[in-house]
Amino acid sequence: MKMSLYFNDFNIFLISEKGDNKETSKYYLTDLNQFVKIYGDIDIEKLDINYIDDYIAYLMDNGYKRTTINRKITSLRSFLFFLNRNGVIKTNIKELDLPKKEIRLPVVLTDEECSLLLDCCKDDELVYLLVFFDLSTGLRVSELLALK
């Protein structure tokens, strides 16, 4: 049976049994449809780890970020879990390894940049205090704005 024949049942599973919202299930189905667009609507019996490894390589070669790749593979993994759980396939889902996430280092201002920033704010005491507080604590902008 073709892979796409199970998409509707998978969507119902995501919403009713797994408790995902409609937006999440929409993204999962979009990811699965992209896989089908690249590899064709293959028979479920032929879907194996090699396809997924090739798909990961394809996504990496085409400049997708690791977080996006992980989401797309998570969509496939959930689909395979659904198929396995319903006895359609016997593929071992645990064999699917996700690429390691990139570790992004935070951007840190130099002492000179901090001084320049504070100098720009010296005319407004409140802005100066907020900037000084933020530079001293390292809060994210969203955390700073959430303060009352």
N, C-alpha and C positions, 0 to 999 in steps of 0.2 A: 504494500500500500504506500502511496505517496505521502511524503512528509506533511504537506499542507492540508491533507484531509483531517488531520488531528488538531489543527489550529483552533477551531471553534470549541472543541471539547476542552482544550488546554485553557482557553480564555475563561470558560465557565469554571474550571478548576481554580484558576488564579483568584477569581472574584469570590466565588462561593465557599470554597474549602480552605484556600490559603489566606483569604481575607485581604488580598491586595485591592487597592482602589482601581477605578477604571483607567486612570492615567498610567499607572504602573503597568497594567496589563496591555495597554496600547503600546507602550515602549517595548515590552517584551515581544509583542507580535511584530512590531516594526523591525526589531533586531532579527527575528526569525525570517521575516520576508526578505531582508537583505541577504541573509545566508542563502535562501532559495534562489534569489536573483543571481548570485555569484555561481553557485554550484548546480543550479537546476533543482527541480522538485524531485529529489532522489527518493528511491524506495527506502523506507524505514529500516529494512533489514540490512541495507548497505551502509547506513550511517554508523560510522565508527570513530574511534579516537583520531585516526589519521586525518579525517576530514576536518576535525576541530583544530588539530595542530596546523594544518594547512591554512585554515581560516585565520588563526592567530598570526601566522606569518604574513598572510595577505594584508591584514589590518595594520600590522607594524610597518610593512613595506609601503603602505599608502598613507603613512603619517598620522594614524590615529594615536591619540594619547593613551597611556596605559589604563587610566581610569575608564575611558570609553571602551577599550578592549575588554576590560574586566566586566563591565556591565553587559556587553554583548555576549560574552562567554557565560556569564551568570544566567542570562536568558536561555541560552542553549542548554545549560546544565539543568535548569528548572524544567525545561521541556523534556529532556531525557529522563529526569527523575519521574515526571508525570507518566511518560511512556513505560518506564520500568515498573513503576508502581501498579500500572494497569495491565502488566503482563504482555505488552506489545513488543518490547525489546528486553535483552538481557545485558546490555552494555553497563559496565561498572562505572557509575558516575564519579566515583572517588578518583579515578585515573585522570580526570581533567585537572590539570594544573593551571592556575592563573598566573600571568606574568606579574612579577614584583612591581609594586607601585613605585613611581619615582618619588624620591624624597626631595622636596623643594626647600631649600634653605631660605629663611626669612631675609628680607632686605633690611639692612641695618644702616642707619645714618652715621656718618663720621661725626666726631666732636665739632668739627668746623661747620658741617651742615646743620647740626643742632643749634649752634650759636647763631648762624645766619637766620634760621627759622625763628628763633626767639627774638632776634633783632627786628624782624619784620612785624612782629606783634606787639612791640613795646608801647605803642600808642594806645592800645586797648587793653586795659588791665584784665578784663574777664577772658579775652581770647588768649592773652599771655599766660594766664594761670592754667587755662585748659590745655594749651600746647605744652607748657612745662610739666603739668600733671601726666599728660600722655607720654611725653618723652621719658619721664622718670619711671613710669609703671610699665610701659610697653603694651598697654591695652590696644586691642583692635579698635577700629573706628566704630564698629557696631556695638562693642562693649562700652565705649566711651559715651556714645549717644544714648545708651540704655540707662545710664546713671541718672538718678533723680536727686 
